[in-house]
């Protein structure tokens, strides 16, 4: 049986170009690095949505970004692990409730200011309340609550926030993916995501391991490395022998890419 689990800008350059390069490299260590196509693959959304949510949309129907990218607006459009986790949250909100991106953006920025956090949708204990008429998404409002552990306190926050806008709490968005997240005990920020599980094991994403690419902890190899070995060698047995891993690890990698789809070319 297989269970499928469908989350700042650079500092000023130093004195020399070499120092600037070192500084630029250091700021990327441990944050996870993905292209918008890779982030979309792992989040199971269209690449256009990742770009729209992180960078806005140009053209005939322009729109603002929903999130503030961790690394700012870069030419390469790098998506970090915390960006990815917040993309998972937006996907959940959009799938569970027909809430406009504008309202999600407003809630996100209000939460950043009110709770003084940089990544509201990647912080432990995030709660998302929806207010308004149950059958009128166009009149519903979203509030994000953070760092309030007591259930009664969360309820009070939501109710007071809702009353300010003349609404009643009609429900919360259930972030089902969050139970597959591990959080840093000091920062409360997401630090690891179990993206896939099967009888053969688990595939995880850790920004401090393999720059955040999905990997199989028991082996130390990325899922793509073992999947590519299977494609190259032609059989599960030969791929397992080449990398000195169990055949179940190869099967896990195969199942993972059957789930997410083909990895985009570099």
NUMI-859968 format. One record per atom (N, C-alpha, C): x, y, z. Coordinates in steps of 0.05 Angstrom, whole numbers. Layout:
N
+--------+--------+--------+
:      X :      Y :      Z :
+--------+--------+--------+
:      X :      Y :      Z :
...
+--------+--------+--------+
# end
This chain:
266
+--------+--------+--------+
:      X :      Y :      Z :
+--------+--------+--------+
:     17 :    -24 :      0 :
:      0 :      0 :      0 :
:     18 :     25 :      0 :
:     11 :     45 :    -17 :
:     27 :     69 :    -19 :
:     10 :     93 :    -10 :
:     21 :    110 :      7 :
:      7 :    135 :     14 :
:     21 :    158 :      1 :
:      6 :    174 :    -13 :
:     17 :    197 :    -27 :
:     12 :    223 :    -12 :
:     33 :    239 :    -10 :
:     31 :    264 :      5 :
:     33 :    287 :    -14 :
:      8 :    299 :    -21 :
:      8 :    320 :    -40 :
:     10 :    346 :    -23 :
:    122 :    464 :     -1 :
:    117 :    479 :     27 :
:    129 :    495 :     36 :
:    303 :    739 :     34 :
:    315 :    767 :     36 :
:    335 :    771 :     13 :
:    338 :    787 :      8 :
:    357 :    794 :    -12 :
:    386 :    791 :     -2 :
:    404 :    790 :    -21 :
:    432 :    787 :    -14 :
:    442 :    812 :      0 :
:    460 :    808 :     19 :
:    472 :    831 :     32 :
:    490 :    846 :     12 :
:    498 :    870 :     20 :
:    516 :    886 :      2 :
:    542 :    871 :     -1 :
:    554 :    872 :    -26 :
:    579 :    859 :    -31 :
:    601 :    868 :    -13 :
:    620 :    850 :     -8 :
:    643 :    857 :      8 :
:    664 :    871 :     -9 :
:    688 :    874 :      1 :
:    708 :    890 :    -12 :
:    717 :    880 :    -39 :
:    717 :    854 :    -44 :
:    727 :    844 :    -70 :
:    706 :    827 :    -83 :
:    710 :    821 :   -109 :
:    691 :    804 :   -123 :
:    692 :    776 :   -111 :
:    716 :    767 :   -102 :
:    719 :    741 :    -90 :
:    703 :    739 :    -64 :
:    705 :    760 :    -47 :
:    690 :    761 :    -22 :
:    660 :    761 :    -28 :
:    652 :    776 :    -49 :
:    624 :    777 :    -55 :
:    613 :    750 :    -64 :
:    630 :    735 :    -79 :
:    622 :    709 :    -89 :
:    619 :    690 :    -65 :
:    638 :    691 :    -46 :
:    636 :    674 :    -22 :
:    611 :    680 :     -6 :
:    606 :    706 :     -3 :
:    582 :    714 :     12 :
:    557 :    705 :     -2 :
:    556 :    708 :    -28 :
:    533 :    699 :    -44 :
:    528 :    670 :    -41 :
:    550 :    654 :    -41 :
:    548 :    625 :    -39 :
:    539 :    617 :    -11 :
:    550 :    631 :     10 :
:    544 :    624 :     37 :
:    514 :    628 :     43 :
:    502 :    649 :     31 :
:    474 :    655 :     38 :
:    456 :    634 :     26 :
:    466 :    617 :      7 :
:    449 :    597 :     -5 :
:    452 :    570 :      9 :
:    472 :    567 :     27 :
:    477 :    542 :     40 :
:    454 :    536 :     59 :
:    442 :    512 :     57 :
:    422 :    503 :     75 :
:    394 :    515 :     71 :
:    390 :    529 :     49 :
:    363 :    540 :     44 :
:    347 :    523 :     25 :
:    360 :    504 :     11 :
:    346 :    489 :    -10 :
:    343 :    506 :    -35 :
:    349 :    494 :    -58 :
:    349 :    508 :    -83 :
:    334 :    492 :   -104 :
:    313 :    505 :   -115 :
:    297 :    492 :   -136 :
:    290 :    512 :   -158 :
:    288 :    503 :   -182 :
:    277 :    519 :   -203 :
:    246 :    520 :   -199 :
:    232 :    539 :   -210 :
:    203 :    539 :   -209 :
:    191 :    513 :   -219 :
:    204 :    501 :   -240 :
:    193 :    476 :   -251 :
:    197 :    453 :   -231 :
:    219 :    452 :   -217 :
:    223 :    431 :   -197 :
:    204 :    435 :   -174 :
:    202 :    460 :   -164 :
:    183 :    465 :   -142 :
:    155 :    457 :   -149 :
:    147 :    463 :   -174 :
:    120 :    456 :   -183 :
:    117 :    426 :   -184 :
:    137 :    412 :   -193 :
:    136 :    383 :   -195 :
:    132 :    371 :   -167 :
:    148 :    380 :   -147 :
:    146 :    368 :   -121 :
:    121 :    378 :   -106 :
:    110 :    401 :   -112 :
:     86 :    411 :    -99 :
:     61 :    402 :   -114 :
:     64 :    390 :   -137 :
:     42 :    380 :   -153 :
:     23 :    402 :   -161 :
:     35 :    424 :   -171 :
:     19 :    446 :   -183 :
:     32 :    453 :   -210 :
:     19 :    469 :   -225 :
:     29 :    478 :   -251 :
:     52 :    498 :   -247 :
:     74 :    497 :   -263 :
:     96 :    516 :   -260 :
:     87 :    545 :   -261 :
:     67 :    550 :   -278 :
:     57 :    578 :   -280 :
:     47 :    588 :   -254 :
:     35 :    570 :   -237 :
:     25 :    579 :   -211 :
:     47 :    586 :   -192 :
:     69 :    570 :   -192 :
:     92 :    576 :   -175 :
:    103 :    603 :   -182 :
:    106 :    609 :   -208 :
:    117 :    635 :   -216 :
:     97 :    657 :   -208 :
:     72 :    653 :   -212 :
:     52 :    673 :   -205 :
:     52 :    679 :   -176 :
:     52 :    658 :   -159 :
:     51 :    662 :   -130 :
:     76 :    675 :   -119 :
:     99 :    669 :   -131 :
:    124 :    680 :   -120 :
:    132 :    706 :   -134 :
:    126 :    710 :   -159 :
:    136 :    733 :   -174 :
:    115 :    750 :   -187 :
:     90 :    742 :   -185 :
:     69 :    757 :   -198 :
:     66 :    750 :   -227 :
:     48 :    763 :   -240 :
:     43 :    756 :   -268 :
:     42 :    782 :   -285 :
:     55 :    780 :   -308 :
:     55 :    803 :   -326 :
:     35 :    798 :   -349 :
:     34 :    817 :   -367 :
:     17 :    813 :   -391 :
:    -10 :    826 :   -389 :
:    -30 :    815 :   -403 :
:    -56 :    827 :   -404 :
:    -71 :    827 :   -377 :
:    -65 :    806 :   -361 :
:    -78 :    804 :   -335 :
:    -57 :    803 :   -313 :
:    -44 :    826 :   -308 :
:    -22 :    826 :   -288 :
:    -33 :    822 :   -260 :
:    -16 :    810 :   -243 :
:    -24 :    806 :   -215 :
:      1 :    808 :   -197 :
:     -3 :    815 :   -172 :
:     19 :    816 :   -153 :
:     27 :    788 :   -144 :
:     51 :    786 :   -134 :
:     59 :    761 :   -122 :
:     44 :    757 :    -96 :
:     39 :    732 :    -88 :
:     26 :    726 :    -62 :
:     47 :    726 :    -40 :
:     69 :    713 :    -45 :
:     91 :    710 :    -26 :
:    114 :    729 :    -31 :
:    130 :    733 :    -11 :
:    155 :    748 :    -14 :
:    178 :    727 :    -16 :
:    190 :    722 :    -39 :
:    210 :    701 :    -41 :
:    233 :    706 :    -21 :
:    242 :    684 :    -10 :
:    263 :    686 :     11 :
:    288 :    700 :      1 :
:    296 :    695 :    -25 :
:    320 :    707 :    -36 :
:    314 :    733 :    -52 :
:    289 :    742 :    -50 :
:    282 :    766 :    -66 :
:    277 :    758 :    -95 :
:    274 :    778 :   -111 :
:    269 :    773 :   -140 :
:    296 :    771 :   -154 :
:    304 :    747 :   -161 :
:    330 :    743 :   -173 :
:    326 :    736 :   -203 :
:    346 :    741 :   -219 :
:    345 :    735 :   -247 :
:    339 :    705 :   -252 :
:    351 :    688 :   -235 :
:    348 :    659 :   -239 :
:    322 :    648 :   -229 :
:    307 :    665 :   -213 :
:    282 :    656 :   -200 :
:    286 :    631 :   -184 :
:    301 :    633 :   -163 :
:    307 :    610 :   -146 :
:    285 :    607 :   -125 :
:    275 :    583 :   -122 :
:    255 :    577 :   -102 :
:    269 :    562 :    -79 :
:    266 :    572 :    -54 :
:    279 :    559 :    -31 :
:    260 :    539 :    -18 :
:    270 :    524 :      1 :
:    253 :    505 :     15 :
:    230 :    518 :     29 :
:    235 :    541 :     43 :
:    214 :    555 :     56 :
:    193 :    566 :     37 :
:    203 :    575 :     14 :
:    184 :    583 :     -8 :
:    166 :    560 :    -15 :
:    179 :    537 :    -19 :
:    165 :    512 :    -27 :
:    143 :    505 :     -7 :
:    150 :    506 :     19 :
:    130 :    498 :     40 :
:    107 :    518 :     39 :
:    112 :    543 :     34 :
:     90 :    563 :     33 :
:     73 :    559 :      8 :
:     86 :    549 :    -13 :
:     71 :    542 :    -38 :
:     51 :    520 :    -31 :
:     60 :    500 :    -15 :
:     43 :    478 :     -7 :
:     18 :    489 :      8 :
:     23 :    509 :     25 :
:      1 :    521 :     40 :
:    -19 :    535 :     22 :
:     -9 :    550 :      2 :
:    -27 :    564 :    -16 :
:    -43 :    544 :    -32 :
:    -30 :    523 :    -41 :
:    -44 :    502 :    -56 :
:    -66 :    490 :    -39 :
:    -61 :    486 :    -13 :
:    -81 :    474 :      4 :
:   -105 :    493 :      7 :
:    -99 :    519 :     11 :
:   -121 :    539 :     14 :
:   -138 :    540 :    -12 :
:   -124 :    540 :    -34 :
:   -138 :    542 :    -60 :
:   -155 :    517 :    -66 :
:   -144 :    494 :    -58 :
:   -159 :    469 :    -63 :
:   -183 :    466 :    -44 :
:   -179 :    474 :    -19 :
:   -200 :    470 :      1 :
:   -221 :    492 :      1 :
:   -212 :    516 :     -5 :
:   -231 :    538 :     -5 :
:   -226 :    555 :    -31 :
:   -247 :    564 :    -43 :
:   -245 :    579 :    -67 :
:   -239 :    609 :    -60 :
:   -216 :    613 :    -48 :
:   -208 :    640 :    -38 :
:   -190 :    653 :    -59 :
:   -194 :    678 :    -64 :
:   -178 :    692 :    -84 :
:   -150 :    696 :    -74 :
:   -131 :    697 :    -94 :
:   -103 :    702 :    -87 :
:    -99 :    729 :    -73 :
:   -115 :    748 :    -81 :
:   -113 :    775 :    -68 :
:   -119 :    773 :    -38 :
:   -139 :    757 :    -30 :
:   -145 :    755 :     -2 :
:   -124 :    739 :     13 :
:   -113 :    718 :      0 :
:    -91 :    703 :     12 :
:    -67 :    721 :     16 :
:    -61 :    738 :     -4 :
:    -39 :    756 :     -2 :
:    -42 :    776 :     21 :
:    -66 :    786 :     24 :
:    -72 :    805 :     45 :
:    -68 :    792 :     73 :
:    -78 :    767 :     76 :
:    -75 :    753 :    101 :
:    -46 :    747 :    107 :
:    -31 :    739 :     87 :
:     -3 :    733 :     89 :
:     13 :    757 :     99 :
:      8 :    780 :     87 :
:     23 :    804 :     94 :
:     14 :    815 :    121 :
:    -11 :    812 :    127 :
:    -21 :    820 :    154 :
:     -8 :    803 :    175 :
:     -6 :    777 :    170 :
:      7 :    759 :    190 :
:     36 :    766 :    194 :
:     50 :    773 :    173 :
:     78 :    780 :    175 :
:     82 :    804 :    193 :
:     64 :    823 :    190 :
:     66 :    848 :    206 :
:     57 :    843 :    235 :
:     34 :    830 :    238 :
:     22 :    827 :    265 :
:     38 :    809 :    283 :
:     49 :    787 :    271 :
:     64 :    767 :    287 :
:     94 :    770 :    284 :
:    103 :    789 :    268 :
:    131 :    795 :    264 :
:    147 :    769 :    256 :
:    137 :    756 :    235 :
:    150 :    732 :    225 :
:    155 :    736 :    195 :
:    176 :    724 :    185 :
:    183 :    727 :    157 :
:    168 :    707 :    139 :
:    161 :    683 :    150 :
:    149 :    662 :    133 :
:    125 :    651 :    147 :
:    103 :    665 :    147 :
:     79 :    657 :    162 :
:     69 :    629 :    155 :
:     70 :    622 :    130 :
:     59 :    597 :    121 :
:     79 :    573 :    123 :
:    102 :    579 :    133 :
:    122 :    557 :    138 :
:    130 :    556 :    167 :
:    113 :    567 :    185 :
:    119 :    568 :    213 :
:    101 :    548 :    228 :
:    113 :    535 :    248 :
:     98 :    515 :    263 :
:     73 :    527 :    276 :
:     51 :    512 :    276 :
:     27 :    521 :    289 :
:     10 :    540 :    273 :
:     16 :    544 :    248 :
:      1 :    563 :    232 :
:    -28 :    554 :    230 :
:    -47 :    572 :    234 :
:    -75 :    567 :    232 :
:    -88 :    587 :    213 :
:   -105 :    577 :    196 :
:   -117 :    594 :    176 :
:   -148 :    593 :    179 :
:   -159 :    616 :    187 :
:   -188 :    617 :    191 :
:   -202 :    631 :    168 :
:   -226 :    622 :    161 :
:   -242 :    633 :    140 :
:   -268 :    645 :    151 :
:   -274 :    669 :    144 :
:   -297 :    683 :    154 :
:   -316 :    691 :    131 :
:   -342 :    692 :    138 :
:   -361 :    702 :    118 :
:   -383 :    681 :    112 :
:   -400 :    687 :     93 :
:   -422 :    669 :     86 :
:   -411 :    643 :     74 :
:   -419 :    620 :     84 :
:   -408 :    594 :     74 :
:   -409 :    590 :     44 :
:   -430 :    600 :     31 :
:   -433 :    595 :      3 :
:   -426 :    620 :    -14 :
:   -412 :    638 :     -2 :
:   -404 :    662 :    -18 :
:   -374 :    667 :    -15 :
:   -357 :    652 :    -29 :
:   -328 :    656 :    -28 :
:   -320 :    684 :    -34 :
:   -335 :    698 :    -51 :
:   -328 :    725 :    -59 :
:   -330 :    744 :    -35 :
:   -345 :    737 :    -14 :
:   -348 :    754 :      9 :
:   -334 :    743 :     33 :
:   -318 :    722 :     30 :
:   -303 :    710 :     52 :
:   -276 :    724 :     56 :
:   -267 :    724 :     80 :
:   -241 :    736 :     87 :
:   -224 :    715 :    101 :
:   -198 :    717 :     98 :
:   -179 :    698 :    109 :
:   -162 :    711 :    131 :
:   -157 :    697 :    153 :
:   -139 :    706 :    173 :
:   -120 :    684 :    181 :
:    -94 :    692 :    184 :
:    -73 :    673 :    191 :
:    -65 :    678 :    220 :
:    -65 :    657 :    236 :
:    -58 :    660 :    265 :
:    -33 :    644 :    270 :
:    -14 :    656 :    285 :
:     11 :    643 :    291 :
:     18 :    645 :    321 :
:     34 :    627 :    330 :
:     46 :    628 :    357 :
:     25 :    630 :    379 :
:      2 :    619 :    374 :
:    -19 :    618 :    395 :
:    -26 :    589 :    399 :
:    -15 :    577 :    420 :
:    -18 :    548 :    424 :
:    -45 :    541 :    436 :
:    -56 :    558 :    452 :
:    -81 :    552 :    466 :
:   -105 :    554 :    447 :
:   -121 :    532 :    446 :
:   -144 :    531 :    427 :
:   -163 :    554 :    432 :
:   -168 :    561 :    457 :
:   -187 :    583 :    463 :
:   -176 :    609 :    454 :
:   -149 :    612 :    456 :
:   -137 :    637 :    447 :
:   -138 :    641 :    417 :
:   -135 :    618 :    403 :
:   -137 :    619 :    374 :
:   -166 :    626 :    366 :
:   -185 :    613 :    379 :
:   -213 :    619 :    373 :
:   -219 :    648 :    378 :
:   -209 :    659 :    400 :
:   -214 :    687 :    407 :
:   -202 :    705 :    386 :
:   -177 :    699 :    378 :
:   -164 :    716 :    358 :
:   -180 :    716 :    332 :
:   -188 :    693 :    323 :
:   -204 :    691 :    298 :
:   -230 :    706 :    300 :
:   -244 :    703 :    323 :
:   -270 :    715 :    326 :
:   -267 :    746 :    327 :
:   -247 :    756 :    342 :
:   -243 :    785 :    343 :
:   -236 :    796 :    316 :
:   -218 :    781 :    302 :
:   -209 :    791 :    276 :
:   -233 :    791 :    257 :
:   -250 :    770 :    259 :
:   -273 :    769 :    241 :
:   -293 :    791 :    246 :
:   -298 :    796 :    272 :
:   -317 :    817 :    278 :
:   -309 :    844 :    268 :
:   -283 :    849 :    267 :
:   -274 :    875 :    257 :
:   -283 :    879 :    228 :
:   -288 :    857 :    214 :
:   -296 :    859 :    186 :
:   -325 :    850 :    182 :
:   -340 :    848 :    205 :
:   -368 :    841 :    203 :
:   -373 :    812 :    195 :
:   -355 :    794 :    201 :
:   -358 :    766 :    193 :
:   -359 :    747 :    216 :
:   -367 :    723 :    211 :
:   -367 :    701 :    230 :
:   -347 :    680 :    221 :
:   -334 :    666 :    239 :
:   -317 :    644 :    232 :
:   -333 :    621 :    221 :
:   -328 :    613 :    196 :
:   -343 :    591 :    184 :
:   -326 :    566 :    182 :
:   -301 :    568 :    188 :
:   -284 :    543 :    187 :
:   -255 :    550 :    185 :
:   -239 :    529 :    187 :
:   -210 :    532 :    184 :
:   -200 :    515 :    161 :
:   -180 :    524 :    147 :
:   -167 :    508 :    127 :
:   -150 :    487 :    141 :
:   -153 :    463 :    133 :
:   -138 :    441 :    146 :
:   -112 :    436 :    129 :
:    -90 :    442 :    140 :
:    -64 :    439 :    126 :
:    -55 :    410 :    130 :
:    -67 :    392 :    115 :
:    -62 :    363 :    119 :
:    -33 :    356 :    114 :
:    -19 :    370 :     97 :
:      9 :    363 :     91 :
:     27 :    369 :    115 :
:     18 :    386 :    134 :
:     36 :    395 :    155 :
:     45 :    373 :    174 :
:     29 :    351 :    175 :
:     38 :    330 :    193 :
:     62 :    315 :    182 :
:     69 :    321 :    157 :
:     93 :    309 :    145 :
:    117 :    329 :    146 :
:    114 :    350 :    161 :
:    135 :    370 :    164 :
:    148 :    367 :    191 :
:    175 :    370 :    192 :
:    189 :    373 :    218 :
:    197 :    402 :    220 :
:    197 :    413 :    245 :
:    202 :    441 :    249 :
:    227 :    444 :    267 :
:    241 :    465 :    263 :
:    264 :    472 :    280 :
:    254 :    481 :    307 :
:    264 :    470 :    329 :
:    254 :    476 :    355 :
:    261 :    505 :    364 :
:    281 :    516 :    352 :
:    289 :    544 :    360 :
:    275 :    565 :    344 :
:    271 :    560 :    318 :
:    259 :    580 :    301 :
:    230 :    576 :    294 :
:    220 :    551 :    299 :
:    193 :    543 :    292 :
:    188 :    542 :    262 :
:    209 :    544 :    246 :
:    207 :    542 :    217 :
:    209 :    514 :    207 :
:    196 :    508 :    186 :
:    197 :    481 :    173 :
:    226 :    475 :    166 :
:    235 :    451 :    172 :
:    263 :    443 :    166 :
:    265 :    418 :    150 :
:    244 :    402 :    149 :
:    245 :    377 :    133 :
:    217 :    369 :    125 :
:    214 :    358 :    101 :
:    187 :    350 :     92 :
:    189 :    321 :     81 :
:    171 :    304 :     90 :
:    169 :    277 :     79 :
:    149 :    279 :     56 :
:    160 :    278 :     32 :
:    143 :    283 :      9 :
:    129 :    258 :     -1 :
:    140 :    234 :      6 :
:    129 :    209 :     -5 :
:    135 :    186 :     14 :
:    115 :    169 :     17 :
:    119 :    145 :     33 :
:    106 :    121 :     20 :
:    119 :     98 :     23 :
:    108 :     73 :     13 :
:    118 :     50 :     31 :
:    110 :     26 :     24 :
:    120 :      3 :     39 :
:    150 :      0 :     37 :
:    163 :     13 :     17 :
:    191 :     11 :     13 :
:    208 :     32 :     28 :
:    194 :     51 :     41 :
:    208 :     72 :     56 :
:    197 :     99 :     50 :
:    214 :    120 :     56 :
:    205 :    147 :     53 :
:    225 :    164 :     37 :
:    214 :    184 :     23 :
:    230 :    203 :      9 :
:    226 :    230 :     23 :
:    248 :    243 :     31 :
:    246 :    268 :     46 :
:    261 :    291 :     31 :
:    254 :    315 :     39 :
:    267 :    339 :     29 :
:    278 :    354 :     53 :
:    303 :    358 :     53 :
:    317 :    372 :     75 :
:    336 :    393 :     62 :
:    332 :    419 :     67 :
:    348 :    439 :     54 :
:    378 :    437 :     60 :
:    385 :    423 :     81 :
:    413 :    420 :     89 :
:    425 :    394 :     77 :
:    410 :    379 :     62 :
:    420 :    355 :     50 :
:    414 :    355 :     20 :
:    435 :    353 :      4 :
:    432 :    352 :    -26 :
:    417 :    376 :    -36 :
:    422 :    400 :    -24 :
:    409 :    425 :    -31 :
:    378 :    423 :    -32 :
:    368 :    404 :    -16 :
:    339 :    402 :    -14 :
:    326 :    383 :    -33 :
:    341 :    370 :    -51 :
:    329 :    352 :    -70 :
:    319 :    327 :    -56 :
:    296 :    317 :    -63 :
:    285 :    293 :    -50 :
:    306 :    270 :    -49 :
:    309 :    259 :    -25 :
:    329 :    238 :    -22 :
:    319 :    216 :     -4 :
:    333 :    194 :     -5 :
:    325 :    170 :     11 :
:    345 :    168 :     34 :
:    335 :    175 :     58 :
:    353 :    178 :     81 :
:    369 :    153 :     87 :
:    357 :    130 :     84 :
:    371 :    105 :     90 :
:    396 :    100 :     73 :
:    397 :    113 :     49 :
:    419 :    109 :     31 :
:    438 :    133 :     28 :
:    427 :    157 :     33 :
:    443 :    181 :     29 :
:    442 :    191 :      0 :
:    430 :    175 :    -18 :
:    427 :    182 :    -46 :
:    401 :    197 :    -51 :
:    401 :    214 :    -71 :
:    376 :    227 :    -80 :
:    359 :    206 :    -94 :
:    333 :    211 :    -93 :
:    315 :    192 :   -107 :
:    321 :    192 :   -137 :
:    329 :    215 :   -147 :
:    334 :    216 :   -176 :
:    359 :    200 :   -183 :
:    379 :    200 :   -166 :
:    404 :    184 :   -171 :
:    397 :    155 :   -174 :
:    381 :    145 :   -155 :
:    374 :    116 :   -156 :
:    354 :    110 :   -179 :
:    336 :    129 :   -185 :
:    318 :    125 :   -207 :
:    333 :    125 :   -234 :
:    353 :    143 :   -236 :
:    369 :    144 :   -260 :
:    386 :    119 :   -263 :
:    395 :    108 :   -241 :
:    411 :     83 :   -242 :
:    393 :     61 :   -253 :
:    368 :     60 :   -245 :
:    350 :     39 :   -255 :
:    346 :     43 :   -285 :
:    343 :     67 :   -294 :
:    340 :     72 :   -323 :
:    365 :     65 :   -338 :
:    388 :     71 :   -327 :
:    413 :     65 :   -340 :
:    420 :     36 :   -341 :
:    416 :     22 :   -318 :
:    424 :     -6 :   -316 :
:    403 :    -25 :   -327 :
:    378 :    -16 :   -328 :
:    358 :    -32 :   -341 :
:    342 :    -51 :   -323 :
:    353 :    -57 :   -299 :
:    339 :    -74 :   -280 :
:    343 :    -64 :   -252 :
:    324 :    -71 :   -235 :
:    325 :    -63 :   -206 :
:    350 :    -76 :   -193 :
:    354 :   -101 :   -200 :
:    376 :   -116 :   -187 :
:    403 :   -104 :   -193 :
:    408 :    -97 :   -219 :
:    434 :    -86 :   -227 :
:    437 :    -58 :   -215 :
:    416 :    -42 :   -214 :
:    418 :    -15 :   -203 :
:    425 :    -16 :   -173 :
:    412 :    -34 :   -159 :
:    418 :    -38 :   -130 :
:    446 :    -46 :   -126 :
:    457 :    -64 :   -143 :
:    484 :    -73 :   -140 :
:    504 :    -51 :   -145 :
:    500 :    -35 :   -165 :
:    518 :    -13 :   -172 :
:    521 :      7 :   -149 :
:    499 :     13 :   -136 :
:    499 :     33 :   -114 :
:    500 :     21 :    -87 :
:    501 :     -6 :    -85 :
:    503 :    -20 :    -59 :
:    480 :    -12 :    -41 :
:    456 :    -12 :    -52 :
:    432 :     -7 :    -36 :
:    413 :    -31 :    -40 :
:    392 :    -32 :    -24 :
:    373 :    -54 :    -27 :
:    355 :    -49 :    -52 :
:    344 :    -71 :    -62 :
:    326 :    -68 :    -84 :
:    301 :    -52 :    -77 :
:    294 :    -53 :    -52 :
:    270 :    -37 :    -43 :
:    276 :     -7 :    -46 :
:    301 :      1 :    -42 :
:    307 :     30 :    -46 :
:    304 :     38 :    -75 :
:    311 :     21 :    -93 :
:    307 :     27 :   -121 :
:    277 :     28 :   -128 :
:    263 :      9 :   -116 :
:    234 :      9 :   -121 :
:    221 :     34 :   -110 :
:    231 :     43 :    -87 :
:    220 :     68 :    -75 :
:    225 :     92 :    -94 :
:    249 :     94 :   -105 :
:    255 :    115 :   -124 :
:    237 :    114 :   -149 :
:    233 :     90 :   -158 :
:    216 :     86 :   -182 :
:    187 :     95 :   -176 :
:    177 :     87 :   -152 :
:    149 :     94 :   -145 :
:    147 :    125 :   -141 :
:    168 :    137 :   -130 :
:    167 :    166 :   -125 :
:    164 :    181 :   -151 :
:    180 :    174 :   -171 :
:    178 :    188 :   -196 :
:    154 :    180 :   -213 :
:    142 :    157 :   -207 :
:    116 :    151 :   -219 :
:     94 :    169 :   -207 :
:     98 :    177 :   -182 :
:     80 :    194 :   -168 :
:     82 :    224 :   -177 :
:    106 :    234 :   -177 :
:    109 :    263 :   -183 :
:    112 :    268 :   -213 :
:    121 :    248 :   -228 :
:    125 :    253 :   -257 :
:    155 :    257 :   -263 :
:    162 :    260 :   -288 :
:    191 :    262 :   -296 :
:    203 :    288 :   -285 :
:    228 :    285 :   -276 :
:    243 :    308 :   -267 :
:    251 :    326 :   -291 :
:    247 :    352 :   -288 :
:    255 :    369 :   -311 :
:    284 :    369 :   -316 :
:    292 :    372 :   -342 :
:    320 :    372 :   -349 :
:    334 :    396 :   -337 :
:    359 :    393 :   -330 :
:    375 :    415 :   -318 :
:    379 :    437 :   -339 :
+--------+--------+--------+
# end
